[in-house]
Amino acid sequence: MARKTKSPVTYAKMKGIVSFFTALIKERKKCSTECSLKLGTSIPVYNHMNSECFLRPAGILSDESAAAACFTNTSQELQRVSAADFNYLKVIGTGSFGRVLLAKRRENNRHYAVKVLQKHIVLKKEAEDLIMCERNVLLKTLNHPFLVRLHFSFQTKEKLYLVLDYASGGELFYHLQRERVFREPRARFYAAEIASALGYLHSLHIVYRDLKPENILLDSAGHVVLTDFGLCKEGIAGRATTRTFCGTPEYLAPEVLFQQEYDRTVDWWGLGAVLHEMLYGLPPFYSPDRMKMLGNIMYEPLVLKTGVSKSGRDLLKRLLHKDRAKRLGAKRDVAELKCHSFFSSLQWDDLVAKKIPPPFIPSLSGPDDMTNIDPAFTKLPVPDSSDVCEEAGVTFSGFSYTSNFVSL
Ligand code: ADE
C-alpha cells in the first residue's frame, strides 16, 4: 500500500466521492427549507452518515464551495431519480464495497450499471483519503469517450447508488482469457484508448492508479470503457484466475510496493502491465508464486521474449521502467506515448473521435445479452427489489444528482 499521506486523488475515489457529496450538499441545502416540512424535525436527516464530520472539520468543502457545487450542478433541470425507478436484472460485478447490478430504468427502458455501495464501508474506508480531495478537484466534471459516465447518484439510509453507463461488451480481460493473446493491432487499439483516457485524467490532475484488468470494459461497439470500480473480487467462489484475489499485485508499480511516493507515472506502469498481458498473455514479472512475483516487480529486470515487434518491446521496456522518473510519460505525460513508434500508425484525433473502427465487436443479441459478462457474477442471485429499494423515497426522497455531461 502506498503511504497515505502522499497518495494523490484517484479516479476511483474521486468519481464516487464527487457525486456523493454533490448530492449530499444539494440535499443539505434543500433540506433546510424542505425537509422539516416533509420529514418532520424529529428525523435526523444526516445523522446516520455523519455528513457534518466530512464536510466541516475535514475542510474539503466549505459552505461557500458547497454552494458552488450546488450551483454548478443545478444549472440544468434536475431529474429526481431513486432506487425504485429501476428494475434490477443481474449481478455484473461484486466486491468488498458492494455490488454492481445491471438495471433497467423504468421510465426509458435504458440499461445502466448500478453500483450499490454500503455507506458504512465506503465512509470508513475512504474517510482518511477524503480529506485530501481538494475542492477544485472535487468539482471537476469528467467527460471522455473512454471513461464510464455517471448519470445519477442517490442514496437510501444505508446505501449509496451510482448509476453508470452499462458497458455490455464485458471485461477486456474476459476476452483476453478466451483468446490468450491479442495481435498487435488489437492490443495497440486498446492501449491507445486507455492511454488517451489516462492522459485526460492526468490533465485534470487525477491519477487513476487502479488500472487493472477488471476496470477495463468494452462497450457494445468494442471501445474501451474505464470504470471507477475499486471493487476487488473477494468472495466469488470458483473464479479460477489469480485476478480474483483481492489486492492483486500484478499491476502494482514498484514504487507502490516499496510504499514510496507515487504520481501519475504509476498509470503508465499500469498501462505497460496491461499491454504486456495483451501481447504475451501474462502480466510482466509473472510468477505463480505471489511473493516471488512481488520480488520480481521490485528487483528483477524485465525480460521480454521474442514474438512481439521491436517497437512493442521498446514501449513495454519504457513503460515498465522501475525508476518512475525515467519512465515513458514522466515528463510530458501522454504526449510522450503518442510519439512512440509503436503508435506511429495511429491517428490520435480519430481515435478520440471514435473514428477508428474497433478491431473486435462484442457479439450481442441485445442489451439483455449477458454472454460477455463473467458467469461468476451473473449466476449470483439478484437482490430482491424490495431489498434494493427498501429505504428509497423515505428519508432521502429526491436525493439526486444529474450529470451535465456533454459528449466530446
Ligand atoms: N461491471 C462493473 N461496472 C460495469 C459497467 N459499467 N458495465 C458493465 N459491467 C460492469
Residues whose N, C-alpha, C, O or C-beta is under 5 A from the ligand:
A	BS01	ADE	I92 G93 V100 A113 L164 D165 Y166 A167 T227
